[in-house]
Amino acid sequence: AQKVTQAQTEISVVEKEDVTLDCVYETRDTTYYLFWYKQPPSGELVFLIRRNSFDEQNEISGRYSWNFQKSTSSFNFTITASQVVDSAVYFCALSLNSGYSTLTFGKGTMLLVSP
Amino acid sequence: ETGVTQSPTHLIKTRGQQVTLRCSSQSGHNTVSWYQQALGQGPQFIFQYYREEENGRGNFPPRFSGLQFPNYSSELNVNALELDDSALYLCASSRGLLQETQYFGPGTRLLVL
């Protein structure tokens, strides 16, 4: 069975600080997909990124960057120069390439960015 | 915005009642998945519909049932509501089954008293 662990329950930073959200996953499958979603107070899950297990290249998109390391089963997410609008709950999720494409989510990390 | 819509936004029911939640998928998407998110937890997979057939199910009892219509919209029905069914119910649509990103709607907040 697959599992996603987000050990950080809540992180508080001051605006303009960099912050890294950790995600560790478990699966026996060799082909899988990893996701990050953002959930603002409104409740809607907003898709941020998807990576497949064969692509360990790190990615940068504006102030966001992702570090995928298969050797440590980690898929960490960094926000550079955080802003108040980044305040939300962030979820890491895992999907397998077999059966049906259900997402297995971690418990989420609440990020609070203060002005 | 994703184009996935859900109704109603909020709902209050009493224990033992039945509820129907609705979801309209994004244009071009034929797969709908439903998730339950309890307070302070990550979403939990309920089931998935692909081309009007149930394609997979999580660890939820049979009183959770669903439908998908020819236009790929979907319903989630919950019978004999229990207090623990109070949660945010999220619907997600995707273009197909595998290797596809799921896009979520705003959710329906259900409170069971």
Interface residues (C-beta under 8 A of the other chain):
Chain A: V4 Y33 F35 Y37 S42 G43 E44 L45 V46 F47 R50 N52 F91 A93 N97 S98 G99 Y100 S101 T102 L103 T104 F105 G106 K107 G108
Chain B: T2 T31 S33 Y35 G40 Q41 G42 P43 Q44 F45 Q48 Y50 N55 G56 G58 L88 L90 A92 S94 L97 L98 Q99 E100 T101 Q102 Y103 F104 G105 P106 G107 R109
